[in-house]
């Protein structure tokens, strides 16, 4: 019985060594958005005059004024 367990364990280790895992993670923290102007990779804020708001690259949020308060939203 002990020999059977050792054979099974050896087969599992052989199988585990032959398997390959693949993981791909893509994070764009702090990188400018695709729609931002080219050549300005080191800035933190973009001003968007069409919507009268700023875009914060590091937090991926839009900042605009509503009444007398600054509002931060992801959309």
PDB file of N, CA, C and O in Angstrom, chain B, residues numbered from 101:
ATOM      1  N   UNK B 101       0.819  -1.196   0.000  1.00  0.00           N
ATOM      2  CA  UNK B 101       0.000   0.000   0.000  1.00  0.00           C
ATOM      3  C   UNK B 101       0.865   1.264   0.000  1.00  0.00           C
ATOM      4  O   UNK B 101       0.550   2.241  -0.679  1.00  0.00           O
ATOM      5  N   UNK B 102       1.969   1.232   0.776  1.00  0.00           N
ATOM      6  CA  UNK B 102       2.862   2.372   0.838  1.00  0.00           C
ATOM      7  C   UNK B 102       3.548   2.592  -0.508  1.00  0.00           C
ATOM      8  O   UNK B 102       3.763   3.731  -0.923  1.00  0.00           O
ATOM      9  N   UNK B 103       3.885   1.510  -1.177  1.00  0.00           N
ATOM     10  CA  UNK B 103       4.525   1.606  -2.492  1.00  0.00           C
ATOM     11  C   UNK B 103       3.564   2.238  -3.492  1.00  0.00           C
ATOM     12  O   UNK B 103       3.974   3.046  -4.325  1.00  0.00           O
ATOM     13  N   UNK B 104       2.293   1.872  -3.411  1.00  0.00           N
ATOM     14  CA  UNK B 104       1.279   2.422  -4.313  1.00  0.00           C
ATOM     15  C   UNK B 104       1.133   3.937  -4.096  1.00  0.00           C
ATOM     16  O   UNK B 104       0.983   4.686  -5.061  1.00  0.00           O
ATOM     17  N   UNK B 105       1.175   4.382  -2.853  1.00  0.00           N
ATOM     18  CA  UNK B 105       1.100   5.810  -2.555  1.00  0.00           C
ATOM     19  C   UNK B 105       2.311   6.558  -3.098  1.00  0.00           C
ATOM     20  O   UNK B 105       2.179   7.662  -3.626  1.00  0.00           O
ATOM     21  N   UNK B 106       3.504   5.947  -2.964  1.00  0.00           N
ATOM     22  CA  UNK B 106       4.712   6.581  -3.469  1.00  0.00           C
ATOM     23  C   UNK B 106       4.694   6.679  -4.996  1.00  0.00           C
ATOM     24  O   UNK B 106       5.127   7.684  -5.561  1.00  0.00           O
ATOM     25  N   UNK B 107       4.202   5.650  -5.653  1.00  0.00           N
ATOM     26  CA  UNK B 107       4.093   5.676  -7.120  1.00  0.00           C
ATOM     27  C   UNK B 107       3.112   6.766  -7.540  1.00  0.00           C
ATOM     28  O   UNK B 107       3.381   7.522  -8.473  1.00  0.00           O
ATOM     29  N   UNK B 108       1.979   6.847  -6.853  1.00  0.00           N
ATOM     30  CA  UNK B 108       0.982   7.872  -7.170  1.00  0.00           C
ATOM     31  C   UNK B 108       1.558   9.271  -6.942  1.00  0.00           C
ATOM     32  O   UNK B 108       1.349  10.163  -7.764  1.00  0.00           O
ATOM     33  N   UNK B 109       2.276   9.470  -5.844  1.00  0.00           N
ATOM     34  CA  UNK B 109       2.892  10.752  -5.556  1.00  0.00           C
ATOM     35  C   UNK B 109       3.932  11.116  -6.616  1.00  0.00           C
ATOM     36  O   UNK B 109       4.011  12.270  -7.039  1.00  0.00           O
ATOM     37  N   UNK B 110       4.721  10.147  -7.041  1.00  0.00           N
ATOM     38  CA  UNK B 110       5.716  10.378  -8.087  1.00  0.00           C
ATOM     39  C   UNK B 110       5.068  10.761  -9.406  1.00  0.00           C
ATOM     40  O   UNK B 110       5.573  11.633 -10.113  1.00  0.00           O
ATOM     41  N   UNK B 111       3.953  10.118  -9.748  1.00  0.00           N
ATOM     42  CA  UNK B 111       3.237  10.449 -10.984  1.00  0.00           C
ATOM     43  C   UNK B 111       2.662  11.866 -10.902  1.00  0.00           C
ATOM     44  O   UNK B 111       2.703  12.606 -11.885  1.00  0.00           O
ATOM     45  N   UNK B 112       2.134  12.243  -9.751  1.00  0.00           N
ATOM     46  CA  UNK B 112       1.572  13.583  -9.591  1.00  0.00           C
ATOM     47  C   UNK B 112       2.659  14.651  -9.695  1.00  0.00           C
ATOM     48  O   UNK B 112       2.447  15.695 -10.313  1.00  0.00           O
ATOM     49  N   UNK B 113       3.817  14.397  -9.096  1.00  0.00           N
ATOM     50  CA  UNK B 113       4.922  15.355  -9.187  1.00  0.00           C
ATOM     51  C   UNK B 113       5.421  15.485 -10.621  1.00  0.00           C
ATOM     52  O   UNK B 113       5.722  16.588 -11.078  1.00  0.00           O
ATOM     53  N   UNK B 114       5.511  14.364 -11.329  1.00  0.00           N
ATOM     54  CA  UNK B 114       5.936  14.398 -12.727  1.00  0.00           C
ATOM     55  C   UNK B 114       4.945  15.192 -13.562  1.00  0.00           C
ATOM     56  O   UNK B 114       5.345  15.990 -14.409  1.00  0.00           O
ATOM     57  N   UNK B 115       3.670  14.983 -13.332  1.00  0.00           N
ATOM     58  CA  UNK B 115       2.635  15.699 -14.064  1.00  0.00           C
ATOM     59  C   UNK B 115       2.669  17.185 -13.729  1.00  0.00           C
ATOM     60  O   UNK B 115       2.533  18.024 -14.619  1.00  0.00           O
ATOM     61  N   UNK B 116       2.847  17.514 -12.460  1.00  0.00           N
ATOM     62  CA  UNK B 116       2.879  18.916 -12.046  1.00  0.00           C
ATOM     63  C   UNK B 116       4.081  19.645 -12.644  1.00  0.00           C
ATOM     64  O   UNK B 116       3.985  20.823 -12.988  1.00  0.00           O
ATOM     65  N   UNK B 117       5.189  18.964 -12.766  1.00  0.00           N
ATOM     66  CA  UNK B 117       6.388  19.594 -13.348  1.00  0.00           C
ATOM     67  C   UNK B 117       6.240  19.827 -14.841  1.00  0.00           C
ATOM     68  O   UNK B 117       6.824  20.766 -15.382  1.00  0.00           O
ATOM     69  N   UNK B 118       5.473  18.990 -15.508  1.00  0.00           N
ATOM     70  CA  UNK B 118       5.337  19.124 -16.963  1.00  0.00           C
ATOM     71  C   UNK B 118       4.276  20.154 -17.357  1.00  0.00           C
ATOM     72  O   UNK B 118       4.251  20.603 -18.503  1.00  0.00           O
ATOM     73  N   UNK B 119       3.414  20.528 -16.436  1.00  0.00           N
ATOM     74  CA  UNK B 119       2.390  21.525 -16.739  1.00  0.00           C
ATOM     75  C   UNK B 119       2.991  22.918 -16.705  1.00  0.00           C
ATOM     76  O   UNK B 119       3.906  23.195 -15.930  1.00  0.00           O
ATOM     77  N   UNK B 120       2.464  23.792 -17.556  1.00  0.00           N
ATOM     78  CA  UNK B 120       2.932  25.179 -17.581  1.00  0.00           C
ATOM     79  C   UNK B 120       1.733  26.085 -17.378  1.00  0.00           C
ATOM     80  O   UNK B 120       0.672  25.875 -17.966  1.00  0.00           O
ATOM     81  N   UNK B 121       1.909  27.074 -16.557  1.00  0.00           N
ATOM     82  CA  UNK B 121       0.853  28.057 -16.332  1.00  0.00           C
ATOM     83  C   UNK B 121       1.195  29.352 -17.053  1.00  0.00           C
ATOM     84  O   UNK B 121       2.365  29.682 -17.246  1.00  0.00           O
ATOM     85  N   UNK B 122       0.176  30.065 -17.440  1.00  0.00           N
ATOM     86  CA  UNK B 122       0.402  31.336 -18.120  1.00  0.00           C
ATOM     87  C   UNK B 122      -0.515  32.375 -17.509  1.00  0.00           C
ATOM     88  O   UNK B 122      -1.717  32.152 -17.366  1.00  0.00           O
ATOM     89  N   UNK B 123       0.059  33.509 -17.152  1.00  0.00           N
ATOM     90  CA  UNK B 123      -0.694  34.584 -16.547  1.00  0.00           C
ATOM     91  C   UNK B 123      -0.237  35.895 -17.170  1.00  0.00           C
ATOM     92  O   UNK B 123       0.958  36.162 -17.296  1.00  0.00           O
ATOM     93  N   UNK B 124      -1.201  36.690 -17.549  1.00  0.00           N
ATOM     94  CA  UNK B 124      -0.893  37.980 -18.145  1.00  0.00           C
ATOM     95  C   UNK B 124      -1.693  39.047 -17.414  1.00  0.00           C
ATOM     96  O   UNK B 124      -2.921  38.976 -17.352  1.00  0.00           O
ATOM     97  N   UNK B 125      -0.998  40.035 -16.861  1.00  0.00           N
ATOM     98  CA  UNK B 125      -1.640  41.118 -16.149  1.00  0.00           C
ATOM     99  C   UNK B 125      -1.180  42.420 -16.784  1.00  0.00           C
ATOM    100  O   UNK B 125       0.013  42.647 -16.986  1.00  0.00           O
ATOM    101  N   UNK B 126      -2.149  43.267 -17.092  1.00  0.00           N
ATOM    102  CA  UNK B 126      -1.821  44.549 -17.712  1.00  0.00           C
ATOM    103  C   UNK B 126      -2.413  45.666 -16.868  1.00  0.00           C
ATOM    104  O   UNK B 126      -3.632  45.772 -16.731  1.00  0.00           O
ATOM    105  N   UNK B 127      -1.557  46.488 -16.309  1.00  0.00           N
ATOM    106  CA  UNK B 127      -1.990  47.617 -15.497  1.00  0.00           C
ATOM    107  C   UNK B 127      -1.501  48.905 -16.141  1.00  0.00           C
ATOM    108  O   UNK B 127      -0.351  49.005 -16.568  1.00  0.00           O
ATOM    109  N   UNK B 128      -2.370  49.866 -16.202  1.00  0.00           N
ATOM    110  CA  UNK B 128      -2.007  51.165 -16.748  1.00  0.00           C
ATOM    111  C   UNK B 128      -2.087  52.232 -15.667  1.00  0.00           C
ATOM    112  O   UNK B 128      -2.758  53.250 -15.839  1.00  0.00           O
ATOM    113  N   UNK B 129      -1.421  52.005 -14.582  1.00  0.00           N
ATOM    114  CA  UNK B 129      -1.458  52.967 -13.492  1.00  0.00           C
ATOM    115  C   UNK B 129      -0.486  54.092 -13.804  1.00  0.00           C
ATOM    116  O   UNK B 129       0.717  53.877 -13.957  1.00  0.00           O
ATOM    117  N   UNK B 130      -1.023  55.273 -13.894  1.00  0.00           N
ATOM    118  CA  UNK B 130      -0.181  56.421 -14.132  1.00  0.00           C
ATOM    119  C   UNK B 130       0.217  56.649 -15.577  1.00  0.00           C
ATOM    120  O   UNK B 130       0.999  57.556 -15.864  1.00  0.00           O
ATOM    121  N   UNK B 131      -0.307  55.840 -16.499  1.00  0.00           N
ATOM    122  CA  UNK B 131       0.009  56.073 -17.900  1.00  0.00           C
ATOM    123  C   UNK B 131      -1.117  56.889 -18.533  1.00  0.00           C
ATOM    124  O   UNK B 131      -2.279  56.742 -18.154  1.00  0.00           O
ATOM    125  N   UNK B 132      -0.778  57.742 -19.487  1.00  0.00           N
ATOM    126  CA  UNK B 132      -1.800  58.605 -20.084  1.00  0.00           C
ATOM    127  C   UNK B 132      -2.835  57.811 -20.869  1.00  0.00           C
ATOM    128  O   UNK B 132      -2.528  56.740 -21.392  1.00  0.00           O
ATOM    129  N   UNK B 133      -4.053  58.323 -20.957  1.00  0.00           N
ATOM    130  CA  UNK B 133      -5.097  57.610 -21.705  1.00  0.00           C
ATOM    131  C   UNK B 133      -4.805  57.652 -23.206  1.00  0.00           C
ATOM    132  O   UNK B 133      -4.065  58.511 -23.686  1.00  0.00           O
ATOM    133  N   UNK B 134      -5.398  56.710 -23.932  1.00  0.00           N
ATOM    134  CA  UNK B 134      -5.180  56.625 -25.379  1.00  0.00           C
ATOM    135  C   UNK B 134      -5.695  57.868 -26.090  1.00  0.00           C
ATOM    136  O   UNK B 134      -5.155  58.248 -27.129  1.00  0.00           O
ATOM    137  N   UNK B 135      -6.730  58.508 -25.550  1.00  0.00           N
ATOM    138  CA  UNK B 135      -7.308  59.681 -26.203  1.00  0.00           C
ATOM    139  C   UNK B 135      -6.582  60.969 -25.841  1.00  0.00           C
ATOM    140  O   UNK B 135      -6.914  62.028 -26.374  1.00  0.00           O
ATOM    141  N   UNK B 136      -5.602  60.903 -24.951  1.00  0.00           N
ATOM    142  CA  UNK B 136      -4.852  62.096 -24.562  1.00  0.00           C
ATOM    143  C   UNK B 136      -3.900  62.535 -25.656  1.00  0.00           C
ATOM    144  O   UNK B 136      -3.587  61.754 -26.555  1.00  0.00           O
ATOM    145  N   UNK B 137      -3.435  63.769 -25.594  1.00  0.00           N
ATOM    146  CA  UNK B 137      -2.519  64.268 -26.622  1.00  0.00           C
ATOM    147  C   UNK B 137      -1.172  63.547 -26.563  1.00  0.00           C
ATOM    148  O   UNK B 137      -0.702  63.191 -25.482  1.00  0.00           O
ATOM    149  N   UNK B 138      -0.565  63.338 -27.707  1.00  0.00           N
ATOM    150  CA  UNK B 138       0.726  62.642 -27.779  1.00  0.00           C
ATOM    151  C   UNK B 138       1.848  63.567 -27.317  1.00  0.00           C
ATOM    152  O   UNK B 138       1.791  64.781 -27.510  1.00  0.00           O
ATOM    153  N   UNK B 139       2.858  62.974 -26.711  1.00  0.00           N
ATOM    154  CA  UNK B 139       4.022  63.729 -26.304  1.00  0.00           C
ATOM    155  C   UNK B 139       3.947  64.322 -24.916  1.00  0.00           C
ATOM    156  O   UNK B 139       4.855  65.050 -24.515  1.00  0.00           O
ATOM    157  N   UNK B 140       2.902  64.038 -24.172  1.00  0.00           N
ATOM    158  CA  UNK B 140       2.751  64.572 -22.818  1.00  0.00           C
ATOM    159  C   UNK B 140       2.610  63.431 -21.810  1.00  0.00           C
ATOM    160  O   UNK B 140       1.631  63.381 -21.066  1.00  0.00           O
ATOM    161  N   UNK B 141       3.568  62.528 -21.782  1.00  0.00           N
ATOM    162  CA  UNK B 141       3.496  61.361 -20.911  1.00  0.00           C
ATOM    163  C   UNK B 141       3.818  61.635 -19.465  1.00  0.00           C
ATOM    164  O   UNK B 141       3.568  60.789 -18.607  1.00  0.00           O
ATOM    165  N   UNK B 142       4.376  62.813 -19.167  1.00  0.00           N
ATOM    166  CA  UNK B 142       4.796  63.085 -17.794  1.00  0.00           C
ATOM    167  C   UNK B 142       3.844  64.011 -17.040  1.00  0.00           C
ATOM    168  O   UNK B 142       4.179  64.459 -15.943  1.00  0.00           O
ATOM    169  N   UNK B 143       2.690  64.306 -17.581  1.00  0.00           N
ATOM    170  CA  UNK B 143       1.744  65.192 -16.903  1.00  0.00           C
ATOM    171  C   UNK B 143       0.756  64.377 -16.079  1.00  0.00           C
ATOM    172  O   UNK B 143       0.518  63.203 -16.362  1.00  0.00           O
ATOM    173  N   UNK B 144       0.192  65.000 -15.071  1.00  0.00           N
ATOM    174  CA  UNK B 144      -0.791  64.312 -14.227  1.00  0.00           C
ATOM    175  C   UNK B 144      -2.213  64.671 -14.618  1.00  0.00           C
ATOM    176  O   UNK B 144      -3.096  63.817 -14.543  1.00  0.00           O
ATOM    177  N   UNK B 145      -2.465  65.906 -15.034  1.00  0.00           N
ATOM    178  CA  UNK B 145      -3.817  66.361 -15.335  1.00  0.00           C
ATOM    179  C   UNK B 145      -3.922  66.810 -16.790  1.00  0.00           C
ATOM    180  O   UNK B 145      -3.002  67.419 -17.335  1.00  0.00           O
ATOM    181  N   UNK B 146      -5.054  66.499 -17.404  1.00  0.00           N
ATOM    182  CA  UNK B 146      -5.423  67.027 -18.715  1.00  0.00           C
ATOM    183  C   UNK B 146      -6.648  67.901 -18.530  1.00  0.00           C
ATOM    184  O   UNK B 146      -7.576  67.527 -17.814  1.00  0.00           O
ATOM    185  N   UNK B 147      -6.658  69.057 -19.164  1.00  0.00           N
ATOM    186  CA  UNK B 147      -7.849  69.889 -19.138  1.00  0.00           C
ATOM    187  C   UNK B 147      -8.666  69.583 -20.380  1.00  0.00           C
ATOM    188  O   UNK B 147      -8.134  69.566 -21.490  1.00  0.00           O
ATOM    189  N   UNK B 148      -9.954  69.342 -20.197  1.00  0.00           N
ATOM    190  CA  UNK B 148     -10.863  69.025 -21.301  1.00  0.00           C
ATOM    191  C   UNK B 148     -11.844  70.182 -21.443  1.00  0.00           C
ATOM    192  O   UNK B 148     -12.858  70.223 -20.746  1.00  0.00           O
ATOM    193  N   UNK B 149     -11.551  71.127 -22.344  1.00  0.00           N
ATOM    194  CA  UNK B 149     -12.395  72.324 -22.449  1.00  0.00           C
ATOM    195  C   UNK B 149     -13.814  72.027 -22.929  1.00  0.00           C
ATOM    196  O   UNK B 149     -14.732  72.783 -22.611  1.00  0.00           O
ATOM    197  N   UNK B 150     -14.018  70.951 -23.683  1.00  0.00           N
ATOM    198  CA  UNK B 150     -15.366  70.625 -24.176  1.00  0.00           C
ATOM    199  C   UNK B 150     -16.345  70.375 -23.034  1.00  0.00           C
ATOM    200  O   UNK B 150     -17.511  70.762 -23.114  1.00  0.00           O
ATOM    201  N   UNK B 151     -15.870  69.729 -21.974  1.00  0.00           N
ATOM    202  CA  UNK B 151     -16.736  69.398 -20.840  1.00  0.00           C
ATOM    203  C   UNK B 151     -16.383  70.202 -19.594  1.00  0.00           C
ATOM    204  O   UNK B 151     -16.957  69.986 -18.526  1.00  0.00           O
ATOM    205  N   UNK B 152     -15.429  71.137 -19.735  1.00  0.00           N
ATOM    206  CA  UNK B 152     -14.977  71.973 -18.632  1.00  0.00           C
ATOM    207  C   UNK B 152     -14.599  71.142 -17.414  1.00  0.00           C
ATOM    208  O   UNK B 152     -15.098  71.361 -16.311  1.00  0.00           O
ATOM    209  N   UNK B 153     -13.701  70.179 -17.639  1.00  0.00           N
ATOM    210  CA  UNK B 153     -13.269  69.285 -16.569  1.00  0.00           C
ATOM    211  C   UNK B 153     -11.798  68.952 -16.754  1.00  0.00           C
ATOM    212  O   UNK B 153     -11.224  69.163 -17.823  1.00  0.00           O
ATOM    213  N   UNK B 154     -11.206  68.432 -15.699  1.00  0.00           N
ATOM    214  CA  UNK B 154      -9.839  67.934 -15.726  1.00  0.00           C
ATOM    215  C   UNK B 154      -9.893  66.415 -15.645  1.00  0.00           C
ATOM    216  O   UNK B 154     -10.839  65.841 -15.106  1.00  0.00           O
ATOM    217  N   UNK B 155      -8.860  65.774 -16.191  1.00  0.00           N
ATOM    218  CA  UNK B 155      -8.724  64.324 -16.075  1.00  0.00           C
ATOM    219  C   UNK B 155      -7.429  64.042 -15.319  1.00  0.00           C
ATOM    220  O   UNK B 155      -6.356  64.483 -15.729  1.00  0.00           O
ATOM    221  N   UNK B 156      -7.534  63.305 -14.211  1.00  0.00           N
ATOM    222  CA  UNK B 156      -6.381  62.933 -13.402  1.00  0.00           C
ATOM    223  C   UNK B 156      -5.867  61.577 -13.889  1.00  0.00           C
ATOM    224  O   UNK B 156      -6.563  60.569 -13.770  1.00  0.00           O
ATOM    225  N   UNK B 157      -4.655  61.554 -14.434  1.00  0.00           N
ATOM    226  CA  UNK B 157      -4.097  60.342 -15.017  1.00  0.00           C
ATOM    227  C   UNK B 157      -3.826  59.293 -13.948  1.00  0.00           C
ATOM    228  O   UNK B 157      -4.105  58.115 -14.172  1.00  0.00           O
ATOM    229  N   UNK B 158      -3.295  59.680 -12.797  1.00  0.00           N
ATOM    230  CA  UNK B 158      -2.933  58.720 -11.758  1.00  0.00           C
ATOM    231  C   UNK B 158      -4.131  58.008 -11.158  1.00  0.00           C
ATOM    232  O   UNK B 158      -4.045  56.820 -10.848  1.00  0.00           O
ATOM    233  N   UNK B 159      -5.246  58.705 -10.987  1.00  0.00           N
ATOM    234  CA  UNK B 159      -6.422  58.082 -10.376  1.00  0.00           C
ATOM    235  C   UNK B 159      -7.486  57.705 -11.396  1.00  0.00           C
ATOM    236  O   UNK B 159      -8.491  57.093 -11.033  1.00  0.00           O
ATOM    237  N   UNK B 160      -7.289  58.057 -12.666  1.00  0.00           N
ATOM    238  CA  UNK B 160      -8.246  57.786 -13.744  1.00  0.00           C
ATOM    239  C   UNK B 160      -9.626  58.356 -13.431  1.00  0.00           C
ATOM    240  O   UNK B 160     -10.646  57.694 -13.624  1.00  0.00           O
ATOM    241  N   UNK B 161      -9.639  59.596 -12.944  1.00  0.00           N
ATOM    242  CA  UNK B 161     -10.896  60.234 -12.581  1.00  0.00           C
ATOM    243  C   UNK B 161     -11.006  61.600 -13.243  1.00  0.00           C
ATOM    244  O   UNK B 161     -10.006  62.263 -13.519  1.00  0.00           O
ATOM    245  N   UNK B 162     -12.246  62.000 -13.488  1.00  0.00           N
ATOM    246  CA  UNK B 162     -12.538  63.326 -14.009  1.00  0.00           C
ATOM    247  C   UNK B 162     -12.832  64.248 -12.836  1.00  0.00           C
ATOM    248  O   UNK B 162     -13.482  63.841 -11.872  1.00  0.00           O
ATOM    249  N   UNK B 163     -12.361  65.479 -12.912  1.00  0.00           N
ATOM    250  CA  UNK B 163     -12.557  66.455 -11.844  1.00  0.00           C
ATOM    251  C   UNK B 163     -13.236  67.669 -12.455  1.00  0.00           C
ATOM    252  O   UNK B 163     -12.735  68.254 -13.415  1.00  0.00           O
ATOM    253  N   UNK B 164     -14.371  68.042 -11.898  1.00  0.00           N
ATOM    254  CA  UNK B 164     -15.093  69.210 -12.402  1.00  0.00           C
ATOM    255  C   UNK B 164     -15.744  69.936 -11.234  1.00  0.00           C
ATOM    256  O   UNK B 164     -15.876  69.388 -10.140  1.00  0.00           O
ATOM    257  N   UNK B 165     -16.145  71.166 -11.481  1.00  0.00           N
ATOM    258  CA  UNK B 165     -16.752  71.965 -10.429  1.00  0.00           C
ATOM    259  C   UNK B 165     -18.269  71.931 -10.600  1.00  0.00           C
ATOM    260  O   UNK B 165     -18.789  72.101 -11.702  1.00  0.00           O
ATOM    261  N   UNK B 166     -18.958  71.711  -9.501  1.00  0.00           N
ATOM    262  CA  UNK B 166     -20.419  71.674  -9.484  1.00  0.00           C
ATOM    263  C   UNK B 166     -20.858  72.588  -8.348  1.00  0.00           C
ATOM    264  O   UNK B 166     -20.654  72.283  -7.172  1.00  0.00           O
ATOM    265  N   UNK B 167     -21.462  73.709  -8.717  1.00  0.00           N
ATOM    266  CA  UNK B 167     -21.791  74.711  -7.704  1.00  0.00           C
ATOM    267  C   UNK B 167     -20.508  75.366  -7.236  1.00  0.00           C
ATOM    268  O   UNK B 167     -19.845  76.063  -8.004  1.00  0.00           O
ATOM    269  N   UNK B 168     -20.155  75.146  -5.982  1.00  0.00           N
ATOM    270  CA  UNK B 168     -18.892  75.671  -5.467  1.00  0.00           C
ATOM    271  C   UNK B 168     -18.019  74.550  -4.898  1.00  0.00           C
ATOM    272  O   UNK B 168     -17.187  74.794  -4.023  1.00  0.00           O
ATOM    273  N   UNK B 169     -18.207  73.324  -5.393  1.00  0.00           N
ATOM    274  CA  UNK B 169     -17.436  72.163  -4.925  1.00  0.00           C
ATOM    275  C   UNK B 169     -16.776  71.460  -6.098  1.00  0.00           C
ATOM    276  O   UNK B 169     -17.341  71.394  -7.189  1.00  0.00           O
ATOM    277  N   UNK B 170     -15.583  70.939  -5.872  1.00  0.00           N
ATOM    278  CA  UNK B 170     -14.901  70.109  -6.862  1.00  0.00           C
ATOM    279  C   UNK B 170     -15.382  68.671  -6.704  1.00  0.00           C
ATOM    280  O   UNK B 170     -15.359  68.119  -5.604  1.00  0.00           O
ATOM    281  N   UNK B 171     -15.816  68.072  -7.802  1.00  0.00           N
ATOM    282  CA  UNK B 171     -16.348  66.718  -7.806  1.00  0.00           C
ATOM    283  C   UNK B 171     -15.374  65.803  -8.552  1.00  0.00           C
ATOM    284  O   UNK B 171     -14.841  66.180  -9.596  1.00  0.00           O
ATOM    285  N   UNK B 172     -15.142  64.603  -8.017  1.00  0.00           N
ATOM    286  CA  UNK B 172     -14.293  63.595  -8.672  1.00  0.00           C
ATOM    287  C   UNK B 172     -15.163  62.400  -9.041  1.00  0.00           C
ATOM    288  O   UNK B 172     -15.818  61.811  -8.182  1.00  0.00           O
ATOM    289  N   UNK B 173     -15.166  62.049 -10.319  1.00  0.00           N
ATOM    290  CA  UNK B 173     -15.956  60.911 -10.810  1.00  0.00           C
ATOM    291  C   UNK B 173     -15.134  60.105 -11.812  1.00  0.00           C
ATOM    292  O   UNK B 173     -14.247  60.645 -12.474  1.00  0.00           O
ATOM    293  N   UNK B 174     -15.425  58.839 -11.917  1.00  0.00           N
ATOM    294  CA  UNK B 174     -14.727  57.989 -12.887  1.00  0.00           C
ATOM    295  C   UNK B 174     -15.365  58.070 -14.267  1.00  0.00           C
ATOM    296  O   UNK B 174     -14.852  57.473 -15.214  1.00  0.00           O
ATOM    297  N   UNK B 175     -16.461  58.787 -14.400  1.00  0.00           N
ATOM    298  CA  UNK B 175     -17.125  58.925 -15.701  1.00  0.00           C
ATOM    299  C   UNK B 175     -17.486  60.368 -15.944  1.00  0.00           C
ATOM    300  O   UNK B 175     -18.054  60.695 -16.986  1.00  0.00           O
TER     301      UNK B 175
END
